[in-house]
Amino acid sequence: MSENPALAQIEEIVKGNDVVLFMKGVKTMPQCGFSAKVAQILQYLGVEFKDVNVLQSNEMRQGIKDYADWPTIPQLYVKGEFVGGADIVTEMTLSGELDQLLEAKGVAYDKARAEEIRAHNKAAS
Amino acid sequence: MTRLDRIRAALEEALAPESLDVQDDSHRHIGHAGSRPGGETHYLARVVSARFAGLSRVQRQRLVNAALAAEFAEGLHAFSMELKAPGEA
């Protein structure tokens, strides 16, 4: 692994926040559809999370890919653990696994909202 | 050989899938971050492979990402995936 100074910074952010989303743009103004999707899910569920804009620097953009050995962005971390990107977070939301994860990790969220997403998705498919 | 062909070949080799459906979705992302004039940046795939049995979602995607490492290194920007083991809904 390189001497990328962003890695130490990423480690500090991941360990220092219960829920962190590394994304393109910020939660109030995402700059990529995949990042927007995950940010929207978390916001809809009322999950408090830190958003980190990887576009702030090349070091951060490359660093986050190296940190998790994961080639794409967004990346969601809960209590220091890598959860996944847009596909995984979406699937886990629809399957109820995200609820289980948040509950197991003691992260507050609005379960009624999660049920609403699932009911809506079922009706749409 | 297009990137789509290379992706299919790489996934066939790495995963010996029962079914493999890969689509170039780049045209739907024109003007978005990561889009390039020549396209070949955004893909989506549905894969059923026995290799996924017993693996978590992250582990499954890691197998795919590893198979596509060369493509990610050369401009592949986004790869959406739905990965199942045989028998999964």
Backbone of each chain as ProteinMPNN parsed JSONL, in Angstrom:
{"seq_chain_A": "MSENPALAQIEEIVKGNDVVLFMKGVKTMPQCGFSAKVAQILQYLGVEFKDVNVLQSNEMRQGIKDYADWPTIPQLYVKGEFVGGADIVTEMTLSGELDQLLEAKGVAYDKARAEEIRAHNKAAS", "coords_chain_A": {"N_chain_A": [[0.832, -1.202, 0.0], [0.367, 2.332, -0.554], [1.949, 5.426, 0.515], [-0.059, 7.084, 1.065], [-1.342, 9.908, 2.577], [-3.991, 10.227, 3.113], [-5.043, 7.864, 4.014], [-4.664, 7.5, 6.804], [-6.235, 9.517, 7.702], [-8.731, 8.695, 6.777], [-9.048, 6.357, 8.266], [-9.272, 7.47, 10.799], [-11.673, 8.881, 10.549], [-13.487, 6.808, 9.988], [-13.326, 5.285, 12.311], [-14.102, 7.12, 14.144], [-16.728, 7.832, 13.874], [-20.113, 6.794, 14.076], [-21.695, 6.144, 11.839], [-20.706, 6.379, 8.56], [-20.603, 7.814, 5.372], [-18.815, 7.59, 2.527], [-18.71, 9.486, -0.251], [-19.541, 10.845, -3.524], [-19.658, 14.185, -3.763], [-21.804, 15.89, -1.409], [-24.169, 15.069, 1.224], [-26.299, 16.789, 0.983], [-25.985, 17.67, -1.555], [-25.435, 15.565, -3.711], [-23.096, 14.219, -6.136], [-23.319, 12.185, -7.889], [-25.248, 9.509, -9.095], [-25.292, 7.058, -7.744], [-24.147, 7.579, -5.283], [-26.03, 9.419, -4.436], [-28.258, 7.818, -4.117], [-27.71, 6.143, -1.878], [-27.283, 8.061, 0.095], [-29.796, 9.203, 0.164], [-31.399, 7.072, 1.045], [-30.393, 6.695, 3.658], [-30.964, 9.185, 4.778], [-33.736, 9.226, 4.551], [-34.37, 7.205, 6.289], [-33.777, 8.405, 8.585], [-31.265, 8.159, 9.708], [-28.46, 9.236, 11.402], [-25.594, 10.456, 9.931], [-22.147, 10.791, 8.969], [-21.043, 12.523, 6.199], [-18.624, 12.168, 3.709], [-16.946, 13.833, 1.299], [-15.471, 12.476, -1.383], [-14.422, 13.671, -3.54], [-13.015, 15.799, -2.769], [-10.244, 15.606, -2.844], [-7.599, 14.076, -4.78], [-6.111, 12.278, -3.326], [-7.86, 11.451, -1.338], [-9.865, 10.322, -2.86], [-8.591, 8.172, -4.128], [-7.59, 6.966, -1.876], [-9.769, 5.974, -0.382], [-10.598, 3.896, -1.937], [-8.451, 2.162, -1.741], [-8.398, 1.737, 0.982], [-10.601, 0.097, 1.719], [-10.183, -1.835, -0.081], [-11.831, -1.721, -2.361], [-13.326, -0.943, -5.341], [-15.118, 1.07, -5.991], [-17.303, 3.911, -5.446], [-20.236, 5.017, -3.877], [-19.234, 4.28, -0.41], [-20.28, 2.668, 2.451], [-19.937, 2.787, 5.957], [-20.491, 1.281, 9.089], [-20.17, 1.665, 12.452], [-17.403, 1.316, 12.214], [-17.243, -0.792, 10.489], [-17.112, -2.02, 7.186], [-19.834, -1.826, 5.082], [-20.897, -1.807, 2.456], [-21.569, -0.871, -1.002], [-23.662, 0.992, -3.279], [-25.374, -0.968, -4.497], [-25.436, -3.019, -2.567], [-26.328, -1.743, -0.226], [-28.845, -0.955, -1.057], [-30.064, -3.453, -1.614], [-29.96, -4.558, 0.943], [-31.598, -2.835, 2.334], [-34.074, -3.379, 1.2], [-34.39, -6.046, 1.847], [-34.493, -6.068, 4.543], [-32.242, -6.563, 5.963], [-30.628, -4.39, 6.508], [-31.976, -3.075, 8.538], [-31.639, -4.959, 10.563], [-28.871, -4.881, 10.86], [-28.429, -2.213, 11.705], [-29.835, -2.247, 14.087], [-28.441, -4.228, 15.499], [-26.05, -2.914, 15.77], [-26.724, -0.832, 17.302], [-27.598, 1.599, 16.226], [-29.618, 4.389, 15.743], [-32.697, 4.509, 13.941], [-35.502, 5.004, 11.751], [-37.866, 2.741, 11.844], [-40.407, 2.497, 10.756], [-40.23, 4.0, 8.476], [-38.468, 2.47, 6.983], [-40.035, 0.226, 6.532], [-41.915, 1.41, 4.964], [-40.469, 2.017, 2.63], [-40.016, -0.584, 1.732], [-42.631, -1.512, 1.32], [-43.455, 0.2, -0.675], [-41.679, -0.43, -2.7], [-42.435, -3.034, -3.232], [-44.984, -2.666, -4.232], [-44.359, -1.328, -6.533], [-43.015, -3.124, -8.088]], "CA_chain_A": [[0.0, 0.0, 0.0], [1.135, 3.557, -0.732], [2.098, 6.273, 1.682], [-1.118, 8.081, 0.938], [-1.695, 10.451, 3.889], [-5.445, 10.18, 3.313], [-5.427, 6.615, 4.667], [-4.753, 7.729, 8.243], [-7.397, 10.394, 7.88], [-9.911, 7.843, 6.574], [-9.128, 5.482, 9.444], [-9.755, 8.285, 11.912], [-13.089, 9.191, 10.296], [-14.267, 5.567, 10.097], [-13.358, 4.868, 13.727], [-14.61, 8.196, 14.993], [-18.146, 8.114, 13.614], [-20.919, 5.563, 14.042], [-22.11, 5.863, 10.46], [-19.994, 7.26, 7.632], [-20.765, 7.544, 3.945], [-17.872, 8.213, 1.593], [-19.558, 9.698, -1.432], [-19.181, 11.937, -4.433], [-20.51, 15.278, -3.349], [-22.218, 15.825, -0.003], [-25.527, 14.518, 1.269], [-27.272, 17.782, 0.512], [-25.803, 17.842, -2.994], [-24.626, 14.461, -4.263], [-22.669, 14.464, -7.514], [-23.332, 10.908, -8.592], [-26.523, 8.866, -8.794], [-25.132, 5.962, -6.785], [-23.968, 8.235, -3.983], [-27.308, 10.037, -4.09], [-29.184, 6.779, -3.694], [-27.422, 5.714, -0.51], [-27.517, 9.214, 0.975], [-31.247, 9.368, 0.292], [-31.914, 6.001, 1.907], [-30.03, 6.982, 5.054], [-31.703, 10.36, 5.234], [-35.132, 8.849, 4.681], [-34.476, 6.376, 7.487], [-33.45, 9.218, 9.749], [-29.982, 7.742, 10.275], [-27.455, 10.304, 11.446], [-24.329, 9.955, 9.383], [-21.163, 11.748, 8.47], [-20.772, 12.399, 4.768], [-17.274, 12.592, 3.325], [-16.868, 14.026, -0.146], [-14.172, 11.959, -1.848], [-13.94, 14.518, -4.634], [-12.229, 16.901, -2.202], [-8.838, 15.482, -3.264], [-7.242, 12.814, -5.426], [-5.634, 11.361, -2.286], [-9.038, 10.874, -0.676], [-10.594, 9.513, -3.842], [-7.858, 6.919, -4.277], [-7.398, 6.388, -0.544], [-10.929, 5.207, 0.085], [-10.622, 2.642, -2.704], [-7.413, 1.302, -1.177], [-8.715, 1.439, 2.396], [-11.501, -1.063, 1.809], [-9.929, -2.675, -1.247], [-13.153, -1.688, -3.018], [-12.981, -0.016, -6.42], [-16.162, 2.04, -6.337], [-17.856, 4.834, -4.474], [-20.086, 5.243, -2.432], [-18.929, 3.22, 0.548], [-20.914, 2.909, 3.749], [-19.346, 2.138, 7.133], [-21.261, 1.393, 10.328], [-19.337, 1.298, 13.616], [-16.076, 0.891, 11.785], [-17.294, -1.955, 9.6], [-17.534, -1.738, 5.815], [-21.115, -2.476, 4.785], [-20.988, -2.026, 1.015], [-21.857, 0.277, -1.846], [-25.064, 1.287, -3.593], [-26.148, -2.205, -4.709], [-25.576, -3.772, -1.322], [-27.18, -0.998, 0.711], [-30.206, -1.037, -1.579], [-30.568, -4.815, -1.377], [-30.143, -4.777, 2.39], [-32.766, -2.054, 2.743], [-35.281, -4.067, 0.737], [-34.509, -7.361, 2.477], [-34.602, -5.92, 6.005], [-30.938, -6.791, 6.608], [-30.076, -3.124, 7.002], [-32.618, -2.879, 9.844], [-30.976, -5.858, 11.515], [-27.517, -4.384, 11.093], [-28.497, -0.99, 12.505], [-30.264, -2.637, 15.429], [-27.336, -4.944, 16.147], [-24.959, -1.967, 16.073], [-27.226, 0.218, 18.172], [-27.736, 2.868, 15.501], [-31.024, 4.775, 15.687], [-33.29, 4.73, 12.62], [-36.96, 4.98, 11.78], [-38.26, 1.459, 11.26], [-41.622, 2.688, 9.949], [-39.777, 4.492, 7.17], [-37.887, 1.325, 6.277], [-41.181, -0.583, 6.077], [-42.536, 2.192, 3.887], [-39.66, 1.791, 1.417], [-40.244, -1.955, 1.262], [-44.003, -1.614, 0.807], [-43.499, 0.954, -1.92], [-40.93, -1.197, -3.691], [-43.235, -4.203, -3.587], [-46.083, -2.175, -5.062], [-43.834, -0.856, -7.821], [-42.409, -4.204, -8.886]], "C_chain_A": [[0.867, 1.253, 0.0], [1.241, 4.322, 0.592], [1.044, 7.377, 1.661], [-1.548, 8.604, 2.316], [-3.199, 10.396, 4.165], [-5.857, 8.922, 4.076], [-5.584, 6.785, 6.177], [-5.983, 8.573, 8.563], [-8.692, 9.587, 7.761], [-10.14, 6.956, 7.787], [-9.734, 6.242, 10.617], [-11.256, 8.576, 11.757], [-13.952, 7.954, 10.518], [-14.406, 5.139, 11.559], [-14.067, 5.896, 14.605], [-16.083, 8.527, 14.803], [-18.923, 6.813, 13.497], [-21.284, 5.165, 12.622], [-21.434, 6.888, 9.544], [-20.293, 6.84, 6.201], [-19.716, 8.327, 3.168], [-18.591, 8.294, 0.257], [-18.976, 10.772, -2.339], [-20.177, 13.059, -4.203], [-20.811, 15.145, -1.861], [-23.685, 15.429, 0.039], [-26.57, 15.517, 0.785], [-27.118, 18.052, -0.978], [-24.887, 16.763, -3.563], [-24.253, 14.747, -5.716], [-22.584, 13.18, -8.313], [-24.598, 10.184, -8.158], [-26.421, 7.78, -7.739], [-24.941, 6.515, -5.374], [-25.282, 8.826, -3.503], [-28.262, 9.003, -3.509], [-28.966, 6.379, -2.231], [-27.682, 6.855, 0.471], [-29.012, 9.398, 1.209], [-31.855, 8.302, 1.195], [-31.636, 6.337, 3.37], [-30.817, 8.163, 5.593], [-33.176, 10.028, 5.446], [-35.358, 8.035, 5.956], [-34.141, 7.156, 8.76], [-32.162, 8.806, 10.439], [-29.035, 8.942, 10.26], [-26.151, 9.762, 10.899], [-23.429, 11.093, 8.946], [-20.967, 11.487, 6.995], [-19.378, 12.942, 4.471], [-17.23, 12.662, 1.811], [-15.497, 13.589, -0.659], [-13.602, 12.81, -2.982], [-13.123, 15.698, -4.113], [-10.767, 16.817, -2.61], [-8.625, 14.137, -3.941], [-6.792, 11.789, -4.396], [-6.824, 10.672, -1.615], [-9.76, 9.924, -1.623], [-9.916, 8.159, -4.053], [-7.781, 6.192, -2.942], [-8.558, 5.519, -0.111], [-11.054, 3.896, -0.688], [-9.606, 1.651, -2.133], [-7.798, 0.834, 0.228], [-9.556, 0.187, 2.523], [-11.185, -2.103, 0.748], [-11.233, -2.847, -2.021], [-13.073, -0.607, -4.085], [-13.996, 1.088, -6.701], [-16.636, 2.833, -5.127], [-19.34, 4.971, -4.818], [-19.646, 4.011, -1.64], [-19.524, 3.607, 1.894], [-20.211, 2.104, 4.848], [-20.259, 2.36, 8.326], [-20.41, 0.843, 11.462], [-18.007, 0.675, 13.162], [-16.061, -0.248, 10.783], [-17.797, -1.55, 8.216], [-18.804, -2.52, 5.503], [-21.25, -2.773, 3.293], [-21.244, -0.727, 0.281], [-23.341, 0.354, -2.163], [-25.904, 0.021, -3.783], [-26.467, -2.871, -3.38], [-26.498, -3.046, -0.356], [-28.642, -1.047, 0.249], [-30.817, -2.41, -1.304], [-30.855, -5.043, 0.098], [-31.338, -3.987, 2.927], [-34.036, -2.822, 2.403], [-35.475, -5.416, 1.43], [-34.723, -7.255, 3.994], [-33.278, -6.152, 6.72], [-30.325, -5.509, 7.164], [-30.673, -2.802, 8.376], [-31.873, -3.696, 10.911], [-29.588, -5.347, 11.877], [-27.555, -3.169, 12.016], [-28.898, -1.309, 13.938], [-29.129, -3.317, 16.186], [-26.229, -3.981, 16.572], [-25.423, -0.82, 16.962], [-27.306, 1.586, 17.518], [-29.223, 3.189, 15.337], [-31.483, 4.98, 14.25], [-34.795, 4.595, 12.764], [-37.467, 3.722, 11.069], [-39.494, 1.603, 10.367], [-41.251, 3.164, 8.542], [-39.189, 3.352, 6.329], [-39.001, 0.438, 5.723], [-41.865, 0.096, 4.892], [-41.788, 1.982, 2.562], [-39.959, 0.405, 0.85], [-41.644, -2.12, 0.67], [-44.105, -0.931, -0.56], [-42.807, 0.176, -3.037], [-41.72, -2.407, -4.169], [-44.362, -3.792, -4.536], [-45.6, -1.804, -6.457], [-43.337, -1.997, -8.693], [-43.439, -5.213, -9.372]], "O_chain_A": [[1.988, 1.228, 0.507], [0.702, 3.918, 1.623], [1.259, 8.469, 2.188], [-2.06, 7.84, 3.133], [-3.628, 10.506, 5.313], [-6.908, 8.908, 4.717], [-6.535, 6.269, 6.763], [-6.668, 8.358, 9.563], [-9.627, 9.771, 8.541], [-11.261, 6.817, 8.275], [-10.594, 5.728, 11.333], [-12.008, 8.519, 12.73], [-15.007, 8.025, 11.148], [-15.468, 4.688, 11.987], [-14.568, 5.568, 15.681], [-16.624, 9.397, 15.486], [-18.452, 5.849, 12.894], [-21.193, 3.995, 12.249], [-21.573, 8.097, 9.729], [-20.241, 5.657, 5.864], [-19.723, 9.558, 3.151], [-19.023, 7.281, -0.292], [-18.053, 11.498, -1.972], [-21.378, 12.903, -4.419], [-20.157, 14.385, -1.147], [-24.369, 15.45, -0.985], [-27.603, 15.129, 0.241], [-28.024, 18.606, -1.602], [-23.718, 17.014, -3.858], [-24.987, 15.423, -6.436], [-21.856, 13.102, -9.302], [-24.979, 10.239, -6.989], [-27.335, 7.592, -6.937], [-25.493, 5.996, -4.404], [-25.615, 8.75, -2.32], [-28.978, 9.267, -2.543], [-29.915, 6.29, -1.452], [-28.234, 6.639, 1.55], [-29.44, 9.711, 2.32], [-32.724, 8.598, 2.015], [-32.53, 6.272, 4.214], [-31.281, 8.141, 6.733], [-33.791, 10.492, 6.406], [-36.391, 8.158, 6.614], [-34.215, 6.624, 9.868], [-31.982, 9.073, 11.627], [-28.839, 9.577, 9.224], [-25.66, 8.728, 11.351], [-23.877, 12.188, 8.605], [-20.748, 10.346, 6.586], [-19.005, 14.025, 4.92], [-17.452, 11.664, 1.125], [-14.49, 14.248, -0.402], [-12.431, 12.676, -3.337], [-12.603, 16.497, -4.892], [-10.103, 17.848, -2.715], [-9.37, 13.184, -3.71], [-7.041, 10.593, -4.547], [-6.796, 9.468, -1.358], [-10.209, 8.851, -1.22], [-10.584, 7.129, -4.144], [-7.891, 4.968, -2.879], [-8.358, 4.448, 0.463], [-11.556, 2.904, -0.159], [-9.872, 0.452, -2.054], [-7.555, -0.312, 0.607], [-9.262, -0.686, 3.339], [-11.844, -3.14, 0.68], [-11.674, -3.964, -2.296], [-12.779, 0.544, -3.763], [-13.762, 1.945, -7.553], [-16.403, 2.474, -3.973], [-19.663, 5.038, -6.004], [-19.682, 2.88, -2.124], [-19.307, 4.707, 2.403], [-19.931, 0.915, 4.692], [-20.743, 3.468, 8.556], [-19.984, -0.312, 11.428], [-17.571, -0.355, 13.676], [-15.003, -0.63, 10.281], [-18.785, -0.826, 8.091], [-18.837, -3.742, 5.647], [-21.668, -3.866, 2.911], [-21.153, 0.363, 0.846], [-24.175, -0.153, -1.413], [-27.027, -0.053, -3.283], [-27.61, -3.237, -3.106], [-27.358, -3.668, 0.267], [-29.556, -1.165, 1.064], [-31.945, -2.513, -0.822], [-31.866, -5.646, 0.459], [-32.007, -4.423, 3.864], [-34.958, -2.906, 3.214], [-36.607, -5.877, 1.581], [-35.088, -8.234, 4.645], [-33.184, -5.965, 7.933], [-29.599, -5.534, 8.158], [-29.973, -2.319, 9.267], [-31.534, -3.203, 11.987], [-29.182, -5.373, 13.039], [-26.806, -3.099, 12.991], [-28.374, -0.723, 14.886], [-28.883, -3.025, 17.356], [-25.559, -4.189, 17.583], [-24.637, 0.052, 17.332], [-27.106, 2.61, 18.172], [-29.992, 2.36, 14.851], [-30.758, 5.552, 13.435], [-35.292, 4.124, 13.787], [-37.489, 3.66, 9.84], [-39.615, 0.921, 9.35], [-41.877, 2.78, 7.555], [-39.396, 3.29, 5.117], [-38.923, -0.039, 4.592], [-42.325, -0.556, 3.954], [-42.404, 1.794, 1.513], [-40.131, 0.241, -0.358], [-41.82, -2.783, -0.352], [-44.76, -1.433, -1.474], [-43.287, 0.13, -4.17], [-41.686, -2.763, -5.347], [-44.652, -4.483, -5.514], [-46.33, -1.945, -7.439], [-43.247, -1.851, -9.912], [-43.086, -6.176, -10.053]]}, "seq_chain_B": "MTRLDRIRAALEEALAPESLDVQDDSHRHIGHAGSRPGGETHYLARVVSARFAGLSRVQRQRLVNAALAAEFAEGLHAFSMELKAPGEA", "coords_chain_B": {"N_chain_B": [[-12.435, -6.092, -29.692], [-14.877, -5.329, -27.421], [-15.258, -3.539, -24.283], [-17.374, -4.671, -23.003], [-17.392, -7.283, -24.022], [-14.964, -8.154, -22.957], [-15.505, -7.997, -20.23], [-17.54, -9.889, -19.966], [-16.121, -12.201, -20.69], [-14.2, -12.273, -18.667], [-15.769, -12.637, -16.399], [-17.011, -15.04, -16.968], [-14.808, -16.728, -16.876], [-13.878, -16.393, -14.237], [-16.044, -17.038, -12.618], [-17.558, -19.137, -13.598], [-20.368, -19.05, -14.381], [-23.861, -19.96, -13.975], [-25.793, -18.471, -15.121], [-25.462, -15.446, -16.956], [-25.731, -12.111, -17.353], [-24.869, -9.273, -18.804], [-24.902, -5.817, -19.197], [-24.182, -2.925, -21.111], [-24.498, 0.087, -19.76], [-23.872, 2.626, -20.207], [-24.871, 4.689, -21.81], [-26.983, 5.698, -20.416], [-25.87, 7.308, -18.598], [-24.705, 9.525, -19.617], [-23.013, 12.551, -19.409], [-22.957, 12.426, -16.692], [-20.923, 12.168, -13.686], [-17.861, 10.549, -14.286], [-18.587, 9.586, -16.719], [-17.559, 9.081, -20.11], [-16.502, 10.272, -23.326], [-16.319, 8.106, -25.181], [-17.983, 6.248, -24.062], [-18.56, 3.082, -22.46], [-18.335, 2.966, -19.64], [-20.209, 2.55, -17.617], [-21.884, -0.196, -16.265], [-24.238, -2.923, -15.909], [-24.945, -5.95, -14.212], [-26.268, -9.231, -14.017], [-25.776, -12.075, -12.259], [-25.657, -15.537, -11.836], [-24.138, -17.851, -9.884], [-22.512, -20.758, -8.677], [-20.328, -20.265, -7.197], [-20.927, -18.243, -5.462], [-22.309, -19.247, -3.379], [-22.92, -19.41, 0.064], [-21.46, -17.14, 0.576], [-21.099, -13.75, 1.745], [-22.767, -10.646, 0.831], [-20.838, -8.681, 0.392], [-18.55, -10.235, 0.054], [-19.215, -11.609, -2.284], [-19.357, -9.512, -4.155], [-16.737, -8.752, -4.054], [-15.443, -10.854, -5.355], [-16.307, -10.435, -7.967], [-15.322, -7.844, -8.413], [-12.597, -8.349, -8.242], [-12.22, -9.957, -10.464], [-12.609, -8.101, -12.381], [-10.625, -6.274, -12.116], [-8.648, -5.281, -13.857], [-10.166, -3.858, -15.656], [-11.362, -1.917, -14.045], [-9.099, -0.516, -13.487], [-8.725, 0.757, -15.813], [-10.622, 2.733, -16.508], [-13.215, 1.746, -16.226], [-16.082, 2.631, -14.593], [-18.435, 2.322, -13.117], [-20.162, -0.424, -11.795], [-22.893, -2.102, -11.533], [-24.4, -4.657, -9.665], [-26.193, -7.743, -9.434], [-26.108, -10.44, -7.606], [-26.361, -13.849, -7.39], [-26.581, -17.061, -5.815], [-27.139, -20.352, -7.134], [-30.56, -21.233, -6.986], [-31.332, -19.255, -5.271], [-33.736, -16.675, -4.659]], "CA_chain_B": [[-13.185, -6.602, -28.541], [-15.353, -4.227, -26.587], [-15.127, -3.793, -22.856], [-18.458, -5.595, -22.65], [-16.899, -8.633, -24.324], [-13.909, -8.513, -21.993], [-16.151, -8.216, -18.927], [-18.216, -11.199, -20.03], [-15.112, -13.262, -20.688], [-13.556, -12.32, -17.342], [-16.712, -13.194, -15.422], [-17.153, -16.466, -17.313], [-13.636, -17.448, -16.417], [-13.717, -16.352, -12.779], [-17.215, -17.47, -11.85], [-18.257, -20.259, -14.233], [-21.762, -18.791, -13.999], [-24.995, -20.663, -14.589], [-26.324, -17.481, -16.043], [-24.669, -14.219, -16.95], [-26.354, -11.079, -18.179], [-24.149, -8.012, -18.596], [-25.328, -4.785, -20.144], [-23.511, -1.624, -21.112], [-25.522, 1.049, -19.363], [-23.175, 3.92, -20.248], [-25.675, 5.731, -22.464], [-27.902, 6.296, -19.445], [-25.098, 8.126, -17.664], [-24.013, 10.578, -20.355], [-23.03, 13.821, -18.689], [-22.742, 12.204, -15.269], [-19.536, 11.969, -13.283], [-17.3, 9.262, -14.693], [-18.927, 9.303, -18.111], [-16.514, 9.487, -21.046], [-17.065, 10.386, -24.676], [-16.426, 6.812, -25.853], [-18.836, 5.326, -23.32], [-17.88, 1.959, -21.794], [-18.004, 3.364, -18.272], [-21.222, 2.094, -16.661], [-22.45, -1.5, -16.641], [-24.953, -3.652, -14.878], [-24.825, -7.389, -14.434], [-26.966, -10.208, -13.184], [-24.976, -13.289, -12.342], [-25.955, -16.66, -10.949], [-22.962, -18.72, -9.875], [-22.36, -21.584, -7.468], [-19.216, -19.694, -6.401], [-21.446, -17.281, -4.488], [-22.994, -19.949, -2.28], [-22.3, -19.281, 1.379], [-20.696, -15.891, 0.708], [-21.855, -12.533, 2.031], [-22.884, -9.744, -0.32], [-19.545, -8.026, 0.157], [-17.621, -11.238, -0.491], [-19.6, -11.866, -3.679], [-18.928, -8.397, -5.01], [-15.27, -8.759, -4.126], [-15.055, -11.799, -6.415], [-16.529, -9.769, -9.251], [-14.377, -6.731, -8.525], [-11.27, -8.897, -8.503], [-12.196, -10.425, -11.852], [-12.661, -6.933, -13.263], [-9.628, -5.298, -11.639], [-7.973, -4.636, -14.989], [-11.103, -2.906, -16.258], [-11.487, -0.777, -13.131], [-7.863, 0.267, -13.597], [-8.699, 1.443, -17.107], [-11.753, 3.588, -16.854], [-14.533, 1.248, -15.819], [-16.418, 3.576, -13.532], [-19.523, 1.843, -12.268], [-20.576, -1.779, -12.141], [-23.985, -2.499, -10.654], [-24.537, -6.11, -9.775], [-27.152, -8.55, -8.695], [-25.336, -11.68, -7.593], [-27.098, -14.904, -6.685], [-26.169, -18.454, -5.935], [-28.256, -21.111, -7.698], [-31.633, -21.532, -6.042], [-31.753, -18.057, -4.536], [-34.809, -15.961, -5.363]], "C_chain_B": [[-13.62, -5.423, -27.663], [-15.121, -4.569, -25.117], [-16.203, -4.783, -22.398], [-18.033, -7.045, -22.898], [-15.866, -9.079, -23.295], [-14.511, -8.799, -20.623], [-16.82, -9.585, -18.9], [-17.211, -12.337, -19.926], [-14.485, -13.405, -19.303], [-14.482, -12.963, -16.312], [-16.967, -14.673, -15.69], [-16.002, -17.249, -16.703], [-13.57, -17.51, -14.891], [-14.849, -17.054, -12.049], [-17.917, -18.702, -12.407], [-19.762, -20.154, -14.0], [-22.771, -19.7, -14.695], [-25.721, -19.724, -15.532], [-25.587, -16.173, -15.854], [-25.334, -13.239, -17.899], [-25.648, -9.762, -17.851], [-24.598, -7.014, -19.643], [-24.493, -3.532, -19.987], [-24.594, -0.567, -20.907], [-24.997, 2.488, -19.507], [-24.038, 5.041, -20.82], [-26.63, 6.405, -21.493], [-27.184, 7.229, -18.481], [-24.334, 9.237, -18.376], [-24.149, 11.894, -19.593], [-22.842, 13.666, -17.195], [-21.252, 12.08, -14.983], [-19.063, 10.603, -13.762], [-17.625, 8.893, -16.12], [-17.797, 9.796, -19.018], [-17.088, 9.482, -22.451], [-17.256, 9.036, -25.366], [-17.377, 5.85, -25.173], [-17.999, 4.285, -22.591], [-17.471, 2.288, -20.36], [-18.945, 2.75, -17.236], [-21.855, 0.783, -17.16], [-23.353, -2.013, -15.53], [-24.989, -5.12, -15.246], [-25.709, -8.175, -13.483], [-26.241, -11.529, -13.371], [-25.496, -14.325, -11.354], [-24.769, -17.611, -11.035], [-22.897, -19.492, -8.571], [-21.234, -21.046, -6.584], [-19.716, -18.756, -5.304], [-22.073, -17.961, -3.268], [-22.216, -19.782, -0.98], [-21.503, -18.009, 1.589], [-21.627, -14.716, 1.014], [-21.931, -11.675, 0.766], [-21.542, -9.097, -0.665], [-18.559, -9.016, -0.458], [-17.935, -11.544, -1.953], [-19.107, -10.744, -4.593], [-17.409, -8.344, -5.112], [-14.78, -9.716, -5.207], [-15.189, -11.137, -7.779], [-15.512, -8.642, -9.453], [-12.972, -7.231, -8.86], [-11.154, -9.347, -9.959], [-12.108, -9.248, -12.819], [-11.603, -5.884, -12.915], [-8.965, -4.554, -12.795], [-8.873, -3.592, -15.631], [-11.277, -1.673, -15.363], [-10.256, 0.119, -13.238], [-7.844, 1.092, -14.879], [-10.026, 2.074, -17.475], [-13.134, 3.025, -16.618], [-14.912, 2.004, -14.559], [-17.455, 3.003, -12.571], [-19.986, 0.479, -12.746], [-21.633, -2.213, -11.145], [-24.197, -3.989, -10.79], [-25.595, -6.703, -8.875], [-26.589, -9.965, -8.753], [-26.05, -12.731, -6.76], [-26.366, -16.231, -6.814], [-27.368, -19.212, -6.504], [-29.304, -21.395, -6.619], [-32.087, -20.335, -5.232], [-32.776, -17.279, -5.354], [-34.272, -14.709, -6.042]], "O_chain_B": [[-12.791, -4.625, -27.227], [-14.832, -5.71, -24.758], [-15.969, -5.617, -21.524], [-18.289, -7.923, -22.074], [-15.885, -10.216, -22.824], [-14.086, -9.726, -19.934], [-16.684, -10.34, -17.937], [-17.409, -13.301, -19.186], [-14.265, -14.518, -18.824], [-14.039, -13.736, -15.462], [-17.119, -15.463, -14.759], [-16.201, -18.3, -16.093], [-13.245, -18.551, -14.321], [-14.638, -17.609, -10.971], [-18.792, -19.259, -11.743], [-20.367, -21.086, -13.47], [-22.572, -20.144, -15.826], [-26.199, -20.122, -16.594], [-25.149, -15.833, -14.755], [-25.48, -13.505, -19.092], [-25.811, -9.209, -16.763], [-24.664, -7.329, -20.832], [-24.143, -3.132, -18.877], [-25.469, -0.36, -21.748], [-25.597, 3.436, -18.999], [-23.956, 6.189, -20.383], [-27.042, 7.544, -21.71], [-27.819, 7.869, -17.642], [-23.417, 9.826, -17.803], [-25.241, 12.292, -19.191], [-22.595, 14.648, -16.495], [-20.434, 11.912, -15.887], [-19.789, 9.615, -13.653], [-17.013, 7.985, -16.681], [-17.157, 10.807, -18.727], [-18.052, 8.769, -22.732], [-18.251, 8.839, -26.064], [-17.565, 4.734, -25.657], [-16.88, 4.56, -22.159], [-16.379, 1.924, -19.923], [-18.534, 2.463, -16.112], [-22.293, 0.676, -18.306], [-23.249, -1.6, -14.376], [-25.055, -5.489, -16.418], [-25.87, -7.828, -12.313], [-26.108, -12.034, -14.486], [-25.741, -14.022, -10.186], [-24.434, -18.113, -12.108], [-23.187, -18.959, -7.5], [-21.182, -21.326, -5.386], [-19.007, -18.504, -4.329], [-22.332, -17.315, -2.253], [-21.004, -19.99, -0.936], [-20.927, -17.81, 2.658], [-22.785, -14.694, 0.595], [-21.255, -11.941, -0.228], [-21.162, -8.981, -1.83], [-17.821, -8.673, -1.382], [-17.026, -11.718, -2.764], [-18.524, -10.988, -5.65], [-16.862, -7.939, -6.138], [-13.807, -9.421, -5.901], [-14.311, -11.257, -8.634], [-14.922, -8.506, -10.524], [-12.254, -6.622, -9.653], [-10.124, -9.145, -10.602], [-11.598, -9.38, -13.931], [-11.682, -4.742, -13.368], [-8.748, -3.344, -12.72], [-8.395, -2.558, -16.098], [-11.332, -0.542, -15.846], [-10.344, 1.339, -13.101], [-7.042, 2.016, -15.017], [-10.492, 1.964, -18.609], [-14.128, 3.731, -16.785], [-14.165, 2.02, -13.581], [-17.356, 3.184, -11.357], [-20.178, 0.254, -13.941], [-21.31, -2.643, -10.037], [-24.178, -4.528, -11.896], [-25.853, -6.254, -7.758], [-26.591, -10.606, -9.804], [-26.312, -12.529, -5.574], [-25.642, -16.482, -7.777], [-28.503, -18.754, -6.368], [-28.97, -21.75, -5.489], [-33.124, -20.394, -4.572], [-32.697, -17.228, -6.581], [-35.03, -13.981, -6.683]]}, "name": "protein", "num_of_chains": 2, "seq": "MSENPALAQIEEIVKGNDVVLFMKGVKTMPQCGFSAKVAQILQYLGVEFKDVNVLQSNEMRQGIKDYADWPTIPQLYVKGEFVGGADIVTEMTLSGELDQLLEAKGVAYDKARAEEIRAHNKAASMTRLDRIRAALEEALAPESLDVQDDSHRHIGHAGSRPGGETHYLARVVSARFAGLSRVQRQRLVNAALAAEFAEGLHAFSMELKAPGEA"}
